[in-house]
Amino acid sequence: MDVLREVAFPLILLAFMLVGLLGVIFPILPGLVIIWAAALVYGLVMGFQGAGIALFALITLLMLVGSVVDNVLMGGSARRSGASWVAVGVALLGALVGSLLWPPLGGLLLALVGIFVVEYLRLRDWHKALDSTRGLAVGCGWAVVVRALIALLMIGLWLLWWLAL
C-alpha cells in the first residue's frame, strides 16, 4: 500500500499536471487550475508540512498570477498598437463570453472580432483596426508562452515537493 501512495499516486497526479500543461498551450482546459488542483490533492492526501506549505503557497501564487497574465499581456499589447480602453474592455468581455459559449477557441475569436469592430467604428479605418487586432493576437501569443513557463515552474515546484521533501 505504501508503494501505491508513495509512487503510483504522485505519478497519476503528474499525469494530470501534464494534461494541465497541454491545457495551457491549447486552450481547451483551464491548465493552471488543473495543475494547482493536482498539487492541492497531493497536499491533502500526503499532508501539508514544513516546506510543503511554502511550496504550495508559491504554486497557488503562480496559478493566480498566471490566471491574469494573459489579460494583461493581451490588453497591453493591444494598447501599444493603438487600441482604446473601450476596445480592450470589449475584447476582454468577448473573451469571457466566447470562452463560456464556444470553448475552446470562442474566447479568442470573440475577443479579436470585438476589438476589430470597436476600433473600426471608432476610427473608420480598417487598417488601424486591424493593427489593434494584431496587437491583441500578439499579446495572446506571448500570454501562451508566459503561462506555459508558469505551468512548468508550478510542476517543477511540485516535483521538488514530492521528490525532495
C-alpha positions as CSV (number, residue, x, y, z in Angstrom):
1,M,0.0,0.0,0.0
2,D,2.9,2.4,0.7
3,V,4.2,1.9,-2.9
4,L,0.8,2.9,-4.2
5,R,0.7,6.0,-2.0
6,E,4.4,7.0,-2.4
7,V,4.8,6.3,-6.2
8,A,1.7,5.5,-8.1
9,F,-0.5,8.3,-6.6
10,P,2.1,11.0,-7.4
11,L,2.6,9.7,-10.9
12,I,-1.1,9.8,-11.5
13,L,-1.1,13.4,-10.3
14,L,1.9,14.2,-12.5
15,A,-0.2,12.9,-15.5
16,F,-3.0,15.3,-14.5
17,M,-0.4,18.1,-14.3
18,L,0.8,17.3,-17.8
19,V,-2.8,17.4,-19.1
20,G,-2.9,20.8,-17.4
21,L,0.2,21.9,-19.3
22,L,-1.4,20.9,-22.5
23,G,-4.4,22.9,-21.5
24,V,-2.2,26.0,-21.1
25,I,-0.7,25.5,-24.6
26,F,-4.0,24.5,-26.3
27,P,-6.8,26.5,-24.7
28,I,-9.2,23.5,-24.1
29,L,-8.9,23.1,-20.4
30,P,-8.0,25.5,-17.5
31,G,-4.5,24.3,-17.4
32,L,-3.1,26.2,-14.5
33,V,-6.1,25.4,-12.3
34,I,-5.7,21.7,-13.1
35,I,-2.0,21.8,-12.1
36,W,-2.9,23.7,-8.9
37,A,-5.7,21.2,-8.1
38,A,-3.4,18.3,-8.5
39,A,-0.9,19.9,-6.1
40,L,-3.8,20.6,-3.7
41,V,-4.9,16.9,-3.8
42,Y,-1.3,15.8,-3.2
43,G,-1.1,18.1,-0.1
44,L,-4.4,16.9,1.2
45,V,-3.5,13.2,0.9
46,M,0.2,13.3,1.8
47,G,-0.1,16.2,4.3
48,F,1.0,19.8,4.4
49,Q,4.1,20.1,6.5
50,G,7.2,22.2,6.6
51,A,8.4,23.4,3.3
52,G,5.5,21.7,1.5
53,I,3.3,24.5,2.9
54,A,5.6,27.2,1.4
55,L,5.8,25.4,-1.9
56,F,2.0,25.0,-2.2
57,A,1.6,28.7,-1.3
58,L,4.1,29.5,-4.1
59,I,2.2,27.2,-6.5
60,T,-1.0,29.0,-5.6
61,L,0.5,32.4,-6.2
62,L,1.8,31.3,-9.6
63,M,-1.6,30.0,-10.5
64,L,-3.2,33.3,-9.6
65,V,-0.6,35.4,-11.5
66,G,-0.9,33.1,-14.5
67,S,-4.6,33.4,-14.5
68,V,-4.5,37.1,-15.1
69,V,-1.3,37.4,-17.1
70,D,-3.0,36.7,-20.4
71,N,-5.4,39.6,-19.9
72,V,-2.6,41.9,-19.0
73,L,-0.4,40.9,-21.9
74,M,-3.2,40.9,-24.5
75,G,-4.6,44.2,-23.3
76,G,-1.2,45.8,-23.1
77,S,-0.2,44.7,-26.5
78,A,-3.4,45.9,-28.0
79,R,-3.0,49.3,-26.3
80,R,0.5,49.6,-27.6
81,S,-0.9,49.0,-31.1
82,G,-3.3,51.9,-30.6
83,A,-6.4,50.3,-29.3
84,S,-8.7,52.3,-27.0
85,W,-9.5,51.2,-23.5
86,V,-13.1,50.6,-24.6
87,A,-11.9,48.2,-27.3
88,V,-9.7,46.4,-24.9
89,G,-12.7,46.1,-22.5
90,V,-14.9,44.8,-25.2
91,A,-12.2,42.3,-26.2
92,L,-11.9,41.0,-22.6
93,L,-15.7,40.7,-22.4
94,G,-15.8,38.9,-25.7
95,A,-13.1,36.6,-24.5
96,L,-15.1,35.7,-21.4
97,V,-18.4,35.2,-23.2
98,G,-16.8,33.3,-26.1
99,S,-14.9,31.0,-23.6
100,L,-18.2,30.2,-21.9
101,L,-20.3,29.7,-25.1
102,W,-17.9,28.2,-27.6
103,P,-14.8,26.6,-25.9
104,P,-12.0,26.2,-26.7
105,L,-11.5,28.9,-29.3
106,G,-14.6,31.0,-28.9
107,G,-13.0,33.4,-26.4
108,L,-10.1,34.2,-28.7
109,L,-12.4,34.6,-31.7
110,L,-14.8,36.9,-30.0
111,A,-12.0,39.0,-28.5
112,L,-10.5,39.5,-31.9
113,V,-13.8,40.3,-33.5
114,G,-14.8,42.6,-30.6
115,I,-11.6,44.7,-30.7
116,F,-11.7,44.9,-34.6
117,V,-15.4,46.1,-34.6
118,V,-14.9,48.7,-31.8
119,E,-11.8,50.1,-33.3
120,Y,-13.3,50.2,-36.8
121,L,-16.3,52.0,-35.5
122,R,-14.1,54.4,-33.6
123,L,-11.6,55.2,-36.3
124,R,-13.4,54.3,-39.5
125,D,-10.1,52.9,-40.7
126,W,-9.9,49.1,-41.1
127,H,-6.1,49.2,-41.4
128,K,-5.8,50.8,-37.9
129,A,-8.5,48.5,-36.6
130,L,-6.5,45.5,-37.9
131,D,-3.3,46.8,-36.2
132,S,-5.1,46.8,-32.9
133,T,-6.5,43.3,-33.6
134,R,-3.0,42.1,-34.5
135,G,-1.7,43.6,-31.3
136,L,-4.2,41.6,-29.3
137,A,-3.2,38.5,-31.1
138,V,0.5,39.1,-30.5
139,G,-0.3,39.6,-26.8
140,C,-2.2,36.3,-26.8
141,G,0.8,34.5,-28.2
142,W,3.1,35.9,-25.5
143,A,0.5,35.0,-22.9
144,V,0.6,31.4,-24.0
145,V,4.4,31.4,-23.7
146,V,4.4,33.0,-20.2
147,R,1.6,30.8,-19.0
148,A,3.5,27.7,-20.2
149,L,6.6,28.8,-18.3
150,I,4.5,29.4,-15.2
151,A,2.9,25.9,-15.6
152,L,6.4,24.4,-15.9
153,L,7.5,26.2,-12.9
154,M,4.5,25.0,-10.9
155,I,5.1,21.4,-12.0
156,G,8.8,21.8,-11.1
157,L,7.9,23.1,-7.6
158,W,5.6,20.2,-7.1
159,L,8.3,17.7,-8.2
160,L,10.6,19.3,-5.6
161,W,7.9,18.8,-3.0
162,W,7.3,15.2,-4.0
163,L,10.9,14.1,-4.6
164,A,12.9,16.1,-2.1
165,L,10.7,16.7,0.9
